Amino acid sequence: MKKVLNYLKSNPIVVMLVAVSLIVGLTTKNFFSWGTLSSLISNTTIRFIIALGVSGCLITKGTDLSAGRQVGLAACLSGILVQAADYSGRLYPKLPEMNMFVILIVVILVGILIGFVNGFIIAKFKIPPFITTLGTQTIIYGLCLILTDAQPIGGFQKIYTSLITGRIGSVKGFHLPYLFFVAIFFGLLFWFIYNKTRHGKYMYAIGGNEIAAEVSGVNTDKSIILIYVTAGIMYAIAGWLLAAKSGGASAGMGQGYELEAIAGCTIGGVSTTGGIGTVPGVLIGVLVFELLKIVLQFLGVNPYYNYIVQGLVIVVAVGLDIRKHIKKK
């Protein structure tokens, strides 16, 4: 209980957004419904997976602006490879129809390659993560446009979409999405990595003081490369899931997702100054951010204004984090 109170005290923006959600829920019809909860779980899962990838970069005082475009590339690549053989609008007709799990492996390998390139440039050439990932973001988008010829992709194998978007059980009309279990799995996996492995300890040490960590014997270059490779894997999985959930893909998919992920991490207590952050905090941050979107929808706010509200939340969250860091100093 004490930990919960300390967390809420340290993250006032979470308290504020939850309070707003409760007020809207109590004054708006159908907000507290199984449909809303199911939608919240499905949307949160994919954003949570992306945020887990970004979290390691932020903890080491880095960032990854290419996250959204990597998700988009993974979604498009998955969509191209999973198109049904009898689909008339197949983008590459000569490609053989592939098993969706084989496609997942292919997409992950691409994610590993991109993550390695990002990590290697940052670690070996000491180019700031902001600049490095800004550059790769543009390159990836270009590759995605070439790969898709800027055309929307559809005609997926039914087993692909049904498996990812499926639900189990029924409690008074509530069906639990399969994606819920995906979120639980990756949440537990990353909690273990961050708290029980040498890599996790090195990650926090680098974020706290990279020079001190290196003097202590930590191979900082290797750790940073591994962090960005891990991030690439998570973006690939998120893209694979996103294409199935959406039932289609396009070159524009994933745009801005990196900002949402960074916002979710920051709201959840991952410090932009490095060395601080937890997996439960990331989950709460992403969950609250997705809840904000639903609140805006129920209030009937023009979708264009959503970006303004989300941008303000990001600025406030980062501002509070920096202020907290200055106070500690």
ABEGO torsion letter per residue (X at the ends): XAAAAAAAAABAAAAAAAAAAAAAAAABBGABBAAAAAAAAAAAAAAAAAAAAAAAAAAAGBBBAAAAAAAAAAAAAAAAAABBAABAABABAABBBBBAAAAAAAAAAAAAAAAAAAAAAAAAAGBBAAAAAAAAAAAAAAAAAAAAGGBBBBGBBAAAAAAAABBBEBBGGBBBBAAAAAAAAAAAAAAAAAAABAAAAAAAAAAABAAAAAAAGBBAAAAAAAAAAAAAAAAAAAAAAAAAAAGBBBAABGBGAAAAAAAAAAAAGBBAAEGBEBAAAAAAAAAAAAAAAAAAAAAGBBAAAAAAAAAAAAAAAAAAAAAAAAAAX
